[in-house]
């Protein structure tokens, strides 16, 4: 019985996350949420956001390269 409860809670969290992503236009595609939730740590190894925000962040930190820009452009709106 505990396993079905855990699955129900996990499913509810996932549905809620997708609803938030859709409401605020975070994702370019509804399919991207699965990639983001399952592989976030593998895909991103630093700051995450829109390319203009990453540019500002890197300038502020004195970084020469904007890491994660391609992944952010592909997966985020």
N, C-alpha and C positions, 0 to 999 in steps of 0.2 A: 504494500500500500504506500509505503514511503517513496518508492521510485516514481509512481504515477503522480504523486504530489509534487515532487521535485521537477518532473518534466512539465507539469502544468505551470508551476511558478516560472521556470525558465522560458517557456513559451510566452507567458504573459509579459515578461520583461522584454523579450525580443519584439513582440507586437507593439509594445509601448515605445520602444526605441525607434522602430520603423515609422510609427506615427509621428513622433517628434521630428525625425529627419525629414519626412515629407512635409510637415507643417512649416518648417523653417527653411525648406529648400536646400538642405545641406548636401543632398546627394544628387548627382546627375541622373542616376538610374536607380530604380528600385532594386536591381540585382546587386548593386555595389554594397549594400548594407551587409550582406553576408560576407563578402570579402573583407570589409572593414572590421566586422566583429570577430571573425575567425583569425585573421592574419595581421592585425594591427601592429603588433610588436615586430613582426618579421618585415613588414613593409616600410615602417617609419622608424628612424633612428635619431630623431631630433625634433625640432619645431615642426608643427603641422598647421597649415592654413592656406589661404589664398596666396597666389604668387606675389601680389603687391604687399601683403602683410609680411610675408617671409623676407622680402627685400628690405623692408623697414627694420625688421628684427635683426637681420644680418648686418646691416649698416650700424645699428645701435650696439651690437655685440662686437663689431670689428671683424666679422667673418668675411672671408673672400669668396666662399662658395655657398650657394643656397641648396642645402641638401633637401631631399624629399619633394622638390618642385614637380617633377614628372608624375610621381605617385599622387600628389595632391591635385594636380590638374586632371588626372584621369579619374580619380575617385570622388573628389569633392566638387561641388558646384562653383 
